[in-house]
Amino acid sequence: MRIAIDIDSTLHHYWDRLSESARRRFGIELPYEEQFDWGITRLKPAQLKICIDDTHRDDAIMAGDPYPGAVETVNAWHDAGHFVHVTSHRAEVCHPATAHWLDHIGLQYDDLHCSYDKVGRCQELSMDILIDDSPVNIVHALQAGMVAATLRHPWNEEVCDTEDVISARDWAELRSALAPVLDGRRAA
């Protein structure tokens, strides 16, 4: 199968980095447990862009610590012959540092794409599965006929509870939940 995997809040915990940038730069707290929708309304759009740019600097990318079991799970899928496309809602300028980080953590992948149209790129590559935390991307993947999977976060719980989404609390649970799809026991 062809698996597309997001990075921020999917391969590693990202919210703490974004929240720290908002607190340091603007004195605004962004408590993880209170982020119930995809919009970050406590920051103005220009402030949010500054914080995202902070968290996507080369040194910040390299400091990312993968979720437990993420690398091992993705590598097992790759070793089993699945095509792994890593996709991130990062600017294209982040591509070299992102590739270096993926190599540094030992994650095996076939393709890396940094862009703002993940689902469009997934459609171009005929991906079967999209693993992403964004409720917007999850819904668009479902509409495009892909299997959507995610780690549960406060901002995506509603879509997890109302749509046909494979969701899990951690990578071990996600690996188990996706096994029937990857083994062909559940229709993609």
Beta strands, then each sheet from edge to edge (+ up, - down):
strand 1: 2-5
strand 2: 83-88
strand 3: 111-114
strand 4: 129-131
strand 5: 147-151
strand 6: 165-168
sheet 1: 3+ 2+ 1+ 4+ 5+ 6+
end
